[in-house]
Amino acid sequence: MNYEELLAFAGRNPMLSAAFVGLTVAIIVTEIRRMTRGYRGLKPAELTQLINAGGTVVVDLSSSSDFEKGHIAGSRNVQPSQFGPEHKLVVNAKQSPVVLVCRSGTASETAAKALKKAGFENVSVLEGGIPSWQQAELPLVKGRN
């Protein structure tokens, strides 16, 4: 396929061409934002390795009832409205790995941005939240710890 044929196709199919360009731009913008957000996303296996290495602070931003239904062993529950860089769980952990977990990923991403802005060096978010942990068939602890 040469350039003239590509232009002819675009001329015959303006909606498909516009959709293709729009999706391409959206993917590029999403990837640039992901690379420059200041914190990293972890897969469940990576989080398991961090926890096993020790010294990792895992904060679960789920509601109390969701936390009691199942959470990652060793994680501490804090309500998103009460969590911030000055919270007692993380105030002395500016150089330690801090991993934020929630049910969907939304609350943890907001909290991660606040921690990075406050100077925390090693902030991560569990990609996909607790459902991704469950999908990886990793165990959850029930009740409070």
N, C-alpha and C positions, 0 to 999 in steps of 0.2 A: 504494500500500500504506500503510495507516495503522498506528498503534501496536497496536491490538487484534489485527489480522491477524498482525503480527509476533510478538506474544506467543503467539497460537494456534499459529503455525508452530513456535516454540521449544518449546511444550508437547508438540506431536506429534513433534518430532524432537530429543530431548534430547542425543543423542550428537553430531549435527551442530552443534547450538548450542554445546555444550561445546568441540568441536574448533575452531569459529570463534573463540570467546572466547580459548581457549588460544593459537592461532596469532597472534591480534591482540596479545595481551600479549607473546608471544615476540618479535615484530617490534619492538614499542615498546621493550622492554628492550635488544634488540640495537642498535638505533639510538642509544639514550641512551648505552650503553657505547662505541659507536664515536665519538660526538661528544665524550666526556669522557676518552678514553684517553691524550691528551697527545701522541700522534704521529699522523702522517697516513699514509694509504695512497696510494700512487702507482700510476697506470696506466703501462704501458710507454712510451707516448708522452711522458708527463710526466717520467719518469726520463731519457729521451733528451734532453729539453730541459735538464734540470738538469746532465747530464754535459757537454753542449755548452757550457753557460754557464761551466763551469770551477769549480774549487775544491771539487767534490763528492767526498766520500770514500765509495766503494762497497765494502761489506764483504760477501763471500759466505760464508755460514755452512754451506755444503754440505760433505759429506765430501770428502776429497782426491780420491778416485776420481771422484766426480760432478763436481767442479770441473774435473778434467782432461778429462772427456768434453765439457764445454762450459760456458763462463761468459761474463758480460758483459765486454766489453773494458774494461780499466782497473780491474776489481774485484780485490780482494785476498782470499785465502782464509784463514779462521781457523776453527778448530773451535769450536763453541758452548761447550764446556766450558772453553776457554781464553780466551774473549772476555768483556770487561767494560769498564766505564768507564775503567779504568786501562790498557787495552791500548795498546801503542805506536802503533797505527794511528789511534786516536781521542783519545788523551789530550790533545792540543793542538788539538782540533777542536770545542770546546764551542760556538762561534758559527758554524762552518761547517756546510753541509748534510751530514748523514751518512745514507746510505741502506743499509738492511740487506736482504739477499737470501738466500733459501734455496730449497730445492726445493718445499716445501709452504706456507711462510709461518709455520709454528709456531715454529721456532727464532728467526726474525727478530722475531716479535712479542714473545717473551720477552726478547730482547736489547734491543729498543726500550724496553720498560718500564724495564729497568735503567738505560739511558742517560738517560731522562727523569728518573728518580728522582735521578740523580747531577747533574742540572742542565744537561744538554745542551739547547740551545734549538731546534735544527732537525733533528729525527729523523724519518725516513720509512721505510716498509716497502714493498717492491714487492708489490702485491696479486696473489695467485695465484702468486707465486714465478717461478722459471725457466719453468715451463710456460706462464704467461701471456705471457712474453717471446717464447717460441717461437710461440705462437698468433698473436701480432701480426706474425709473420714477420720478426723482428729477428735480426740475426746473433749467433752465439755464437763465441767463440774457443776453440779446443781446445788442450790442453796446459797447462803452467804459464806464468805470466808473471813 
